[in-house]
């Protein structure tokens, strides 16, 4: 089983409209509401691979009930800490004419100190029963910036590999705790590297340096261009085939799910990264995060290409 930490849970609402325009009335082509937050998306994708994920974090109010009940109805386990305030709602507007996405994300209410401590205690008590743990998304207001780092250290103590996908201070503190893997984007890698990066060779060199410095695998997501990944001084570029994308919402979370599943299954570095890229790409073929089929995944995976890269180090 894989534990998916989803600290900033939400109702994820995706609205598809044709030719979205500010200040205009639109009649949606499709509307879908799902239990959301990045950890929920990861869990949903893991289930497509036959895993038995469990989502943990904070939920509250009627929105929290929707999130928990919805996950359970999908066959996804839950182990939440409950709050006295309402969980948030996040809305993604997909323009079907050009696949542009406009996202409106609520911040959520501050988490009280006693609930922060309750989450730490819950995590410490349960993490040892899992084969891997994913840590995804931003931290809610009130949660200390080093919270992911604290969870990673607890996972280390339990001998469980931690897969981190976050940003800003949560990523900076988290990577210092040496997770098994991080999945930054181009901006985040540049921040970790402390310099501007423009070309694939720059990203490859930076990823290798970050991997060596923090003793972690670095998988740099490049969207439709695939990924650059580093495991120490071994650096690869994984490219995805062109597809007729419907929506990219949640594709990064599906990439993390593919990576976590593959590494937890003992796949070699190159094959695991290919799994991540293929899962992220397959997710673009449908509306809704983590809704891809294994058939789509297999079709994409068969066309994913991996090549070794030279670095400047």
Secondary structure as GFF3:
##gff-version 3
##sequence-region A 1 313
A	DSSP	beta_strand	2	5	.	.	.	ID=ss1
A	DSSP	beta_strand	10	17	.	.	.	ID=ss2
A	DSSP	beta_strand	30	36	.	.	.	ID=ss3
A	DSSP	alpha_helix	38	48	.	.	.	ID=ss4
A	DSSP	beta_strand	54	56	.	.	.	ID=ss5
A	DSSP	beta_strand	58	60	.	.	.	ID=ss6
A	DSSP	alpha_helix	61	73	.	.	.	ID=ss7
A	DSSP	beta_strand	77	78	.	.	.	ID=ss8
A	DSSP	beta_strand	81	83	.	.	.	ID=ss9
A	DSSP	beta_strand	88	95	.	.	.	ID=ss10
A	DSSP	beta_strand	100	105	.	.	.	ID=ss11
A	DSSP	alpha_helix	113	126	.	.	.	ID=ss12
A	DSSP	three_ten_helix	127	129	.	.	.	ID=ss13
A	DSSP	beta_strand	132	136	.	.	.	ID=ss14
A	DSSP	alpha_helix	147	158	.	.	.	ID=ss15
A	DSSP	beta_strand	161	165	.	.	.	ID=ss16
A	DSSP	alpha_helix	168	176	.	.	.	ID=ss17
A	DSSP	beta_strand	181	182	.	.	.	ID=ss18
A	DSSP	alpha_helix	186	193	.	.	.	ID=ss19
A	DSSP	alpha_helix	200	214	.	.	.	ID=ss20
A	DSSP	beta_strand	217	221	.	.	.	ID=ss21
A	DSSP	three_ten_helix	223	225	.	.	.	ID=ss22
A	DSSP	beta_strand	227	231	.	.	.	ID=ss23
A	DSSP	beta_strand	234	239	.	.	.	ID=ss24
A	DSSP	alpha_helix	251	264	.	.	.	ID=ss25
A	DSSP	alpha_helix	269	283	.	.	.	ID=ss26
A	DSSP	alpha_helix	294	301	.	.	.	ID=ss27
A	DSSP	beta_strand	305	308	.	.	.	ID=ss28
###
